[in-house]
Amino acid sequence: MSADVDLPYPPGVRLTPLQAHLDDRGSFTEVFRKAWPTGVDPVQWNVVSSQRGVLRGVHVHRHHADFLLLVTGAATIGMRDLRPGAESPAFTVELAADQPRALTIPPGVAHGFLFREPSVHLYSTSEYFEPTDELGCRWDDPDLAIPWPPGEVLVSLRDAGLPSLADLRPQLEGEPAT
């Protein structure tokens, strides 16, 4: 595994290159070591499968960080730093299973996942699932300004009903990100 790479993006967002070891039988890839400087001390792991065109989010957490990677498929991860004082613009990161990398998303950074092909992603969280820490806003809110690639998307009823970014901000300000 190469060294953890801090992106030219908000503090705490990290892209960790992973090393796939390939042979005639398949591959072996280490996806996490406690010694790696991921910024996440996992307490829970989850596996999610998504069809092509599925958009999950945009979600933001006040308390927990995520550490994730694609096991199969390809995705565009859209993000925007919503922490107090943050001034960086929204951005995207491309992840693909055939180019293994793991992404760390710290608390206060809004994120959504647009799957460009059928995909499976594995992610850990630094805190156990807590519904009160599952905040979000509409993925297509112009004020969020995530530069999503064009195309049709399939969004869950929950995510389609999320508030605007303007309505989300007071919820985030009610308790600072940790």
Residue frames as a rotation matrix with the C-alpha (Angstrom) as fourth column:
MET 1
0.582 0.813 0.000 0.00
0.813 -0.582 0.000 0.00
0.000 0.000 -1.000 0.00
SER 2
-0.341 -0.656 0.673 1.33
0.571 -0.714 -0.406 3.42
0.747 0.246 0.618 -0.86
ALA 3
-0.896 -0.070 -0.439 1.17
0.410 -0.509 -0.757 6.26
-0.170 -0.858 0.485 1.60
ASP 4
0.135 0.971 -0.198 -2.15
0.877 -0.210 -0.432 7.89
-0.461 -0.115 -0.880 2.37
VAL 5
-0.710 -0.339 0.617 -2.76
0.643 -0.669 0.374 10.85
0.286 0.662 0.693 0.08
ASP 6
-0.175 0.632 -0.755 -4.38
0.471 -0.620 -0.627 14.05
-0.865 -0.465 -0.190 1.33
LEU 7
0.033 0.292 0.956 -6.28
0.994 -0.106 -0.002 15.49
0.101 0.951 -0.294 -1.60
PRO 8
-0.943 -0.293 0.155 -6.28
0.287 -0.956 -0.058 19.19
0.165 -0.010 0.986 -2.45
TYR 9
-0.059 0.991 0.122 -9.76
0.199 -0.108 0.974 19.22
0.978 0.082 -0.191 -0.95
PRO 10
0.537 0.347 0.769 -11.18
-0.574 -0.517 0.635 19.86
0.618 -0.782 -0.078 2.52
PRO 11
-0.492 -0.747 0.448 -9.20
-0.830 0.247 -0.500 18.75
0.263 -0.618 -0.741 5.60
GLY 12
-0.314 0.285 0.906 -9.79
-0.591 0.688 -0.421 15.11
-0.743 -0.667 -0.048 6.53
VAL 13
0.854 0.505 -0.127 -10.87
-0.399 0.479 -0.782 13.94
-0.334 0.718 0.610 3.06
ARG 14
-0.212 -0.969 0.125 -8.30
-0.710 0.241 0.661 11.32
-0.671 0.052 -0.740 2.09
LEU 15
0.791 0.299 -0.534 -7.81
-0.591 0.600 -0.539 8.97
0.159 0.742 0.652 -0.81
THR 16
0.120 -0.731 0.672 -5.79
-0.662 0.446 0.603 5.89
-0.740 -0.517 -0.430 0.16
PRO 17
0.067 -0.152 -0.986 -4.24
-0.908 0.399 -0.123 3.92
0.413 0.904 -0.112 -2.72
LEU 18
0.483 0.120 0.868 -4.68
-0.538 0.822 0.186 0.16
-0.691 -0.557 0.461 -2.28
GLN 19
-0.460 -0.743 -0.486 -2.47
-0.874 0.284 0.393 -2.52
-0.154 0.606 -0.780 -3.82
ALA 20
0.742 0.661 0.116 -4.21
-0.600 0.731 -0.325 -5.37
-0.299 0.171 0.939 -5.66
HIS 21
-0.479 -0.847 0.232 -2.08
-0.657 0.521 0.545 -8.50
-0.582 0.109 -0.806 -5.98
LEU 22
0.543 0.723 -0.427 -3.16
-0.798 0.285 -0.531 -10.30
-0.262 0.629 0.732 -9.15
ASP 23
-0.709 -0.668 0.225 -2.41
-0.476 0.689 0.546 -13.78
-0.520 0.281 -0.807 -10.44
ASP 24
-0.843 0.340 -0.418 -4.12
-0.250 0.441 0.862 -16.43
0.477 0.831 -0.287 -12.58
ARG 25
-0.618 0.610 -0.496 -6.54
0.761 0.624 -0.179 -17.27
0.200 -0.488 -0.850 -9.76
GLY 26
0.569 0.803 0.176 -7.78
0.701 -0.586 0.408 -13.71
0.430 -0.109 -0.896 -9.14
SER 27
-0.112 -0.597 0.795 -6.64
-0.024 -0.798 -0.602 -11.04
0.993 -0.087 0.075 -6.72
PHE 28
0.227 0.097 -0.969 -5.92
0.960 0.144 0.239 -10.20
0.163 -0.985 -0.061 -3.09
THR 29
-0.179 -0.235 0.955 -6.18
0.165 -0.964 -0.207 -6.63
0.970 0.121 0.211 -1.76
GLU 30
-0.534 0.016 -0.846 -5.72
0.842 -0.084 -0.533 -5.37
-0.079 -0.996 0.032 1.78
VAL 31
0.036 0.645 0.764 -8.48
0.575 -0.638 0.512 -2.81
0.817 0.421 -0.394 2.31
PHE 32
0.682 0.182 0.709 -7.79
-0.385 -0.735 0.558 -1.64
0.622 -0.653 -0.431 5.85
ARG 33
-0.091 -0.668 -0.738 -5.08
0.723 0.466 -0.511 -1.69
0.685 -0.580 0.440 8.49
LYS 34
0.760 0.396 -0.515 -5.46
0.650 -0.469 0.597 0.01
-0.005 -0.789 -0.614 11.84
ALA 35
-0.032 -0.892 -0.451 -1.94
0.696 -0.343 0.631 1.43
-0.717 -0.294 0.632 11.38
TRP 36
-0.407 -0.089 0.909 -2.94
0.844 -0.418 0.336 3.33
0.350 0.904 0.245 8.20
PRO 37
-0.842 0.050 -0.538 -3.63
0.260 -0.836 -0.483 7.04
-0.474 -0.547 0.691 8.77
THR 38
-0.555 0.696 0.456 -7.23
0.708 0.107 0.698 6.89
0.437 0.710 -0.552 7.51
GLY 39
-0.841 0.279 0.462 -8.71
-0.422 -0.875 -0.239 9.15
0.338 -0.396 0.854 10.17
VAL 40
0.275 0.960 -0.046 -11.32
-0.782 0.251 0.571 6.48
0.560 -0.121 0.820 10.94
ASP 41
-0.864 -0.365 0.348 -11.35
-0.502 0.690 -0.521 3.98
-0.050 -0.625 -0.779 13.80
PRO 42
-0.402 0.789 -0.465 -14.09
-0.486 0.247 0.839 1.64
0.776 0.563 0.284 12.50
VAL 43
-0.712 0.296 0.637 -16.79
-0.531 0.367 -0.764 0.31
-0.460 -0.882 -0.104 14.80
GLN 44
0.275 0.847 0.455 -19.17
-0.042 0.484 -0.874 -0.90
-0.960 0.221 0.169 12.07
TRP 45
-0.863 -0.478 -0.165 -18.73
-0.218 0.057 0.974 -2.30
-0.456 0.877 -0.153 8.53
ASN 46
0.240 0.970 0.047 -21.45
-0.192 0.095 -0.977 -2.35
-0.952 0.225 0.209 5.84
VAL 47
-0.852 -0.372 0.368 -21.77
0.270 0.290 0.918 -3.74
-0.448 0.882 -0.147 2.30
VAL 48
0.104 0.879 -0.465 -24.12
-0.211 -0.438 -0.874 -2.05
-0.972 0.189 0.139 -0.19
SER 49
-0.620 -0.216 0.755 -25.01
0.665 0.366 0.651 -3.09
-0.417 0.905 -0.084 -3.74
SER 50
0.004 0.569 -0.823 -26.36
-0.200 -0.806 -0.558 -0.59
-0.980 0.167 0.111 -6.25
GLN 51
0.350 0.212 0.912 -27.58
0.813 0.416 -0.408 -0.78
-0.466 0.885 -0.026 -9.83
ARG 52
-0.666 -0.558 0.495 -26.34
0.743 -0.558 0.369 1.47
0.070 0.614 0.786 -12.65
GLY 53
-0.371 0.476 0.798 -27.71
0.215 -0.792 0.572 5.00
0.904 0.384 0.191 -12.30
VAL 54
0.539 0.525 -0.658 -28.49
0.749 0.058 0.660 4.75
0.385 -0.849 -0.362 -8.57
LEU 55
-0.287 -0.567 0.772 -27.69
-0.055 -0.795 -0.604 7.94
0.956 -0.215 0.197 -6.65
ARG 56
0.323 0.296 -0.899 -27.44
0.848 0.331 0.414 7.57
0.420 -0.896 -0.144 -2.86
GLY 57
-0.493 -0.457 -0.740 -27.49
0.775 -0.617 -0.136 10.80
-0.394 -0.641 0.659 -0.87
VAL 58
-0.147 -0.940 0.309 -26.57
-0.019 -0.310 -0.951 13.50
0.989 -0.146 0.027 -0.42
HIS 59
0.768 0.330 -0.549 -25.93
0.480 0.271 0.834 12.72
0.425 -0.904 0.050 3.27
VAL 60
-0.125 -0.806 0.579 -23.87
-0.280 -0.531 -0.800 14.40
0.952 -0.262 -0.160 5.95
HIS 61
0.485 0.197 -0.852 -23.00
0.656 0.563 0.503 13.31
0.578 -0.803 0.144 9.48
ARG 62
0.703 -0.211 0.679 -22.19
-0.483 -0.843 0.237 15.50
0.523 -0.495 -0.694 12.46
HIS 63
0.593 -0.384 0.708 -20.40
-0.682 0.227 0.695 12.72
-0.427 -0.895 -0.127 14.35
HIS 64
0.449 -0.424 0.786 -19.14
0.176 0.905 0.388 9.84
-0.876 -0.036 0.481 12.26
ALA 65
-0.165 -0.603 -0.780 -16.55
-0.865 -0.292 0.408 9.49
-0.474 0.742 -0.474 9.54
ASP 66
0.884 0.404 0.234 -16.80
-0.209 0.791 -0.575 7.00
-0.418 0.460 0.784 6.66
PHE 67
-0.373 -0.920 -0.119 -14.03
-0.661 0.174 0.730 4.90
-0.651 0.351 -0.673 5.11
LEU 68
0.554 0.749 0.364 -15.16
-0.203 0.545 -0.814 3.28
-0.807 0.377 0.454 1.84
LEU 69
-0.651 -0.686 -0.325 -14.09
-0.533 0.109 0.839 1.50
-0.540 0.720 -0.437 -1.29
LEU 70
0.394 0.738 -0.548 -15.66
-0.917 0.275 -0.289 -0.18
-0.062 0.616 0.785 -4.28
VAL 71
-0.127 -0.343 0.931 -15.51
-0.261 0.917 0.303 -3.97
-0.957 -0.204 -0.206 -4.41
THR 72
-0.399 0.060 0.915 -17.07
0.855 0.386 0.347 -4.07
-0.332 0.920 -0.205 -7.89
GLY 73
0.523 0.755 0.396 -18.14
0.853 -0.459 -0.250 -1.37
-0.006 0.468 -0.884 -10.30
ALA 74
-0.667 -0.654 0.357 -17.51
0.672 -0.735 -0.090 2.35
0.321 0.180 0.930 -10.64
ALA 75
0.434 0.819 -0.375 -18.91
0.901 -0.400 0.170 5.45
-0.011 -0.412 -0.911 -8.95
THR 76
-0.312 -0.382 0.870 -18.70
0.261 -0.915 -0.307 9.21
0.913 0.132 0.385 -8.86
ILE 77
0.000 0.242 -0.970 -18.60
1.000 -0.005 -0.001 10.47
-0.005 -0.970 -0.242 -5.27
GLY 78
0.064 0.109 0.992 -19.87
0.302 -0.950 0.085 14.05
0.951 0.294 -0.093 -4.97
MET 79
-0.002 -0.139 -0.990 -18.83
0.999 0.044 -0.008 16.04
0.045 -0.989 0.139 -1.89
ARG 80
0.143 -0.012 0.990 -19.14
0.092 -0.995 -0.025 19.48
0.985 0.095 -0.142 -0.32
ASP 81
-0.661 -0.460 -0.593 -17.59
0.646 0.053 -0.761 20.62
0.381 -0.886 0.262 2.95
LEU 82
0.249 0.852 0.460 -20.38
0.256 -0.516 0.818 22.00
0.934 -0.086 -0.347 5.16
ARG 83
0.048 -0.295 -0.954 -18.33
0.994 0.109 0.016 22.49
0.100 -0.949 0.298 8.32
PRO 84
0.855 0.291 -0.429 -18.40
0.386 -0.910 0.153 25.95
-0.346 -0.296 -0.890 9.92
GLY 85
0.346 -0.726 -0.595 -16.04
-0.386 -0.688 0.615 28.30
-0.855 0.017 -0.518 8.09
ALA 86
-0.239 -0.431 0.870 -15.59
0.571 0.663 0.485 25.94
-0.786 0.613 0.087 5.11
GLU 87
0.225 0.272 -0.936 -15.24
-0.475 -0.808 -0.349 27.78
-0.851 0.522 -0.053 1.83
SER 88
-0.811 -0.581 0.063 -14.14
-0.237 0.426 0.873 25.09
-0.535 0.693 -0.483 -0.63
PRO 89
-0.186 0.755 -0.629 -16.37
-0.982 -0.123 0.142 24.37
0.029 0.644 0.765 -3.63
ALA 90
0.618 0.458 0.639 -18.16
-0.418 0.880 -0.226 21.08
-0.666 -0.128 0.735 -4.24
PHE 91
-0.286 -0.759 -0.585 -16.12
-0.956 0.185 0.228 18.42
-0.065 0.625 -0.778 -6.02
THR 92
0.861 0.503 -0.071 -16.22
-0.508 0.857 -0.088 14.81
0.017 0.112 0.994 -7.19
VAL 93
-0.333 -0.891 0.309 -13.91
-0.811 0.438 0.387 11.83
-0.480 -0.122 -0.869 -6.79
GLU 94
0.408 0.406 -0.817 -13.99
-0.795 0.599 -0.099 8.89
0.450 0.690 0.567 -9.18
LEU 95
-0.249 -0.437 0.864 -13.71
-0.737 0.665 0.124 5.41
-0.629 -0.605 -0.488 -7.67
ALA 96
0.438 0.333 -0.835 -13.47
-0.793 0.581 -0.184 2.15
0.423 0.743 0.518 -9.61
ALA 97
0.854 -0.044 0.518 -12.97
-0.301 0.771 0.562 -1.39
-0.424 -0.636 0.645 -8.37
ASP 98
0.782 -0.575 0.242 -10.29
0.602 0.593 -0.535 -2.05
0.164 0.564 0.810 -10.98
GLN 99
-0.141 -0.807 0.573 -8.23
0.154 -0.590 -0.793 0.86
0.978 -0.023 0.208 -9.57
PRO 100
0.388 0.479 -0.787 -8.53
0.762 0.313 0.567 0.14
0.518 -0.820 -0.244 -5.83
ARG 101
-0.730 -0.457 0.508 -8.53
0.047 -0.775 -0.630 3.20
0.682 -0.436 0.587 -3.59
ALA 102
-0.082 0.688 -0.721 -10.28
0.976 0.203 0.082 3.91
0.203 -0.697 -0.688 -0.31
LEU 103
-0.295 0.106 0.950 -11.92
0.135 -0.979 0.151 7.24
0.946 0.173 0.274 0.48
THR 104
-0.532 0.133 -0.836 -12.21
0.842 -0.015 -0.539 8.82
-0.084 -0.991 -0.104 3.94
ILE 105
-0.154 0.573 0.805 -15.08
0.244 -0.767 0.593 11.27
0.957 0.288 -0.022 4.43
PRO 106
-0.909 -0.267 -0.320 -14.93
0.366 -0.145 -0.919 13.19
0.199 -0.953 0.229 7.73
PRO 107
-0.056 0.903 -0.427 -17.93
0.927 -0.112 -0.359 14.49
-0.372 -0.416 -0.830 9.71
GLY 108
0.125 0.225 -0.966 -19.45
0.101 -0.972 -0.214 17.63
-0.987 -0.071 -0.144 8.23
VAL 109
-0.766 -0.366 -0.528 -18.62
-0.494 -0.190 0.848 16.77
-0.411 0.911 -0.036 4.61
ALA 110
0.334 0.942 0.045 -21.78
-0.574 0.241 -0.783 16.15
-0.748 0.235 0.621 2.57
HIS 111
-0.762 -0.636 -0.124 -21.49
-0.518 0.485 0.704 13.21
-0.388 0.601 -0.699 0.18
GLY 112
0.498 0.865 0.064 -23.47
-0.605 0.399 -0.690 11.30
-0.622 0.304 0.721 -2.40
PHE 113
-0.552 -0.651 0.521 -22.72
-0.145 0.690 0.709 8.27
-0.821 0.316 -0.475 -4.53
LEU 114
0.471 0.623 -0.625 -23.65
-0.776 -0.043 -0.629 7.98
-0.419 0.781 0.463 -8.23
PHE 115
-0.109 -0.480 0.870 -23.03
-0.034 0.877 0.480 4.46
-0.993 0.022 -0.112 -9.48
ARG 116
-0.134 -0.062 -0.989 -22.07
-0.903 -0.403 0.148 4.37
-0.408 0.913 -0.002 -13.17
GLU 117
-0.257 0.105 -0.961 -22.45
-0.510 0.829 0.227 0.59
0.821 0.549 -0.159 -13.39
PRO 118
0.813 0.519 -0.263 -23.72
-0.065 0.530 0.846 -2.16
0.578 -0.671 0.464 -11.10
SER 119
-0.204 -0.924 0.323 -21.51
-0.356 -0.237 -0.904 -1.84
0.912 -0.299 -0.281 -8.03
VAL 120
0.693 0.250 -0.677 -20.82
0.554 0.417 0.721 -3.09
0.462 -0.874 0.151 -4.54
HIS 121
-0.020 -0.739 0.673 -19.18
-0.301 -0.638 -0.709 -0.84
0.953 -0.217 -0.210 -2.00
LEU 122
0.240 -0.093 -0.966 -17.80
0.839 0.521 0.158 -1.65
0.489 -0.848 0.203 1.42
TYR 123
-0.056 -0.302 0.952 -17.71
-0.172 -0.936 -0.307 1.03
0.984 -0.181 0.000 4.07
SER 124
-0.228 -0.070 -0.971 -16.95
0.911 0.338 -0.238 1.44
0.345 -0.939 -0.013 7.72
THR 125
0.478 0.390 0.787 -18.07
0.035 -0.904 0.427 4.10
0.878 -0.176 -0.446 10.14
SER 126
-0.612 -0.781 0.122 -16.32
-0.013 -0.144 -0.990 5.56
0.791 -0.607 0.078 13.16
GLU 127
-0.703 0.507 0.499 -19.58
-0.640 -0.145 -0.754 5.48
-0.310 -0.850 0.426 15.18
TYR 128
-0.731 0.538 0.420 -22.47
0.528 0.836 -0.150 3.01
-0.432 0.112 -0.895 15.26
PHE 129
-0.593 0.600 0.537 -25.49
0.436 -0.322 0.840 3.81
0.677 0.733 -0.071 13.09
GLU 130
-0.565 0.458 -0.687 -27.59
0.576 -0.378 -0.725 6.50
-0.592 -0.805 -0.050 14.74
PRO 131
0.069 0.677 0.733 -30.63
0.993 -0.116 0.014 7.90
0.094 0.727 -0.680 12.88
THR 132
0.825 0.271 -0.495 -30.16
0.385 -0.912 0.143 11.37
-0.412 -0.309 -0.857 14.40
ASP 133
-0.054 -0.919 -0.392 -26.74
-0.116 -0.384 0.916 11.56
-0.992 0.095 -0.086 12.71
GLU 134
-0.483 -0.018 0.875 -28.19
0.781 0.443 0.440 10.77
-0.395 0.897 -0.200 9.26
LEU 135
0.169 0.480 -0.861 -28.79
0.012 -0.875 -0.485 14.24
-0.985 0.071 -0.154 7.85
GLY 136
-0.502 -0.385 0.774 -28.98
0.749 0.254 0.612 15.21
-0.432 0.887 0.161 4.20
CYS 137
-0.084 0.484 -0.871 -30.16
-0.372 -0.826 -0.424 17.49
-0.925 0.288 0.249 1.44
ARG 138
0.855 0.493 0.161 -31.32
-0.016 0.334 -0.942 17.15
-0.519 0.803 0.293 -2.15
TRP 139
0.093 -0.860 0.502 -28.58
0.675 0.425 0.603 15.82
-0.732 0.282 0.620 -4.41
ASP 140
-0.165 -0.087 0.982 -29.55
0.952 -0.273 0.135 18.27
0.256 0.958 0.128 -7.19
ASP 141
0.686 0.379 -0.621 -29.86
0.585 -0.795 0.162 21.42
-0.433 -0.474 -0.767 -5.07
PRO 142
0.635 -0.456 0.624 -28.25
0.433 -0.460 -0.775 24.24
0.641 0.762 -0.095 -7.11
ASP 143
0.698 -0.385 0.604 -26.82
-0.644 -0.706 0.295 25.76
0.312 -0.595 -0.741 -3.92
LEU 144
0.719 -0.468 0.514 -25.02
-0.011 0.731 0.682 22.45
-0.695 -0.496 0.520 -3.18
ALA 145
0.652 -0.377 -0.658 -23.43
-0.746 -0.473 -0.469 22.73
-0.135 0.797 -0.589 -6.65
ILE 146
-0.008 -0.634 0.773 -21.96
-0.127 0.768 0.628 19.22
-0.992 -0.093 -0.087 -6.89
PRO 147
-0.146 -0.114 -0.983 -20.73
-0.944 -0.281 0.173 18.79
-0.296 0.953 -0.066 -10.50
TRP 148
0.081 0.273 0.959 -22.52
-0.112 0.958 -0.264 15.49
-0.990 -0.086 0.108 -11.18
PRO 149
-0.949 -0.314 0.016 -22.01
-0.039 0.168 0.985 13.89
-0.312 0.935 -0.172 -14.60
PRO 150
-0.360 0.868 -0.342 -25.09
-0.932 -0.351 0.089 14.12
-0.043 0.351 0.935 -16.84
GLY 151
-0.760 0.184 -0.624 -27.62
-0.099 0.915 0.390 11.31
0.643 0.358 -0.678 -17.03
GLU 152
0.324 0.942 0.086 -30.73
-0.437 0.069 0.897 9.86
0.839 -0.328 0.434 -15.47
VAL 153
-0.814 -0.554 0.174 -30.55
-0.392 0.303 -0.869 8.88
0.429 -0.775 -0.464 -11.80
LEU 154
0.204 0.811 -0.548 -32.61
0.201 0.513 0.834 6.64
0.958 -0.281 -0.058 -9.54
VAL 155
-0.712 -0.372 0.596 -33.03
-0.416 -0.461 -0.784 8.10
0.566 -0.806 0.173 -6.05
SER 156
-0.690 0.463 -0.556 -34.75
0.681 0.676 -0.282 6.49
0.246 -0.573 -0.782 -3.05
LEU 157
0.345 0.888 0.304 -37.98
0.573 -0.455 0.681 8.00
0.744 -0.061 -0.666 -1.74
ARG 158
0.581 -0.193 -0.791 -36.12
0.742 -0.275 0.612 9.04
-0.335 -0.942 -0.016 1.41
ASP 159
-0.470 -0.865 -0.173 -33.39
0.678 -0.480 0.557 10.86
-0.565 0.144 0.813 -0.51
ALA 160
-0.486 0.375 0.789 -35.90
0.654 -0.443 0.613 12.42
0.579 0.815 -0.030 -2.94
GLY 161
0.581 0.813 0.028 -37.68
0.543 -0.413 0.731 13.91
0.606 -0.410 -0.682 0.09
LEU 162
-0.131 -0.703 -0.699 -34.59
0.979 -0.204 0.022 15.46
-0.158 -0.682 0.715 1.67
PRO 163
0.701 0.427 -0.571 -34.67
0.422 -0.894 -0.151 19.22
-0.575 -0.135 -0.807 2.29
SER 164
0.807 -0.449 0.385 -32.75
0.114 -0.521 -0.846 21.93
0.580 0.726 -0.369 0.47
LEU 165
-0.187 -0.946 -0.263 -29.21
0.723 0.049 -0.689 22.83
0.665 -0.319 0.675 1.52
ALA 166
-0.492 0.051 0.869 -30.58
-0.339 -0.931 -0.138 26.05
0.802 -0.363 0.475 3.05
ASP 167
0.551 0.776 0.306 -32.98
-0.633 0.150 0.760 24.00
0.543 -0.613 0.574 5.23
LEU 168
0.621 -0.408 -0.669 -30.22
0.496 0.866 -0.068 21.52
0.607 -0.289 0.740 6.16
ARG 169
-0.233 -0.874 0.427 -27.73
0.151 -0.466 -0.872 24.13
0.961 -0.138 0.241 7.41
PRO 170
0.073 0.264 0.962 -29.63
-0.843 -0.499 0.201 24.97
0.533 -0.825 0.186 10.66
GLN 171
0.963 0.251 -0.099 -29.67
-0.179 0.868 0.463 21.25
0.202 -0.428 0.881 11.54
LEU 172
0.360 -0.911 -0.201 -25.90
0.634 0.397 -0.664 21.10
0.684 0.112 0.721 11.14
GLU 173
-0.323 -0.505 0.801 -25.36
-0.156 -0.806 -0.571 24.27
0.934 -0.309 0.181 13.12
GLY 174
0.671 0.669 0.319 -27.39
-0.449 0.024 0.893 22.89
0.590 -0.743 0.317 16.03
GLU 175
0.803 -0.500 0.325 -24.39
-0.057 0.478 0.876 20.82
-0.594 -0.722 0.355 17.08
PRO 176
0.323 -0.732 -0.600 -20.87
-0.921 -0.389 -0.022 21.23
-0.218 0.560 -0.800 15.72
ALA 177
0.778 -0.176 -0.603 -19.20
-0.186 0.852 -0.489 18.42
0.600 0.493 0.630 13.81
THR 178
0.754 -0.527 0.392 -16.71
-0.380 0.137 0.915 16.47
-0.536 -0.839 -0.097 15.89
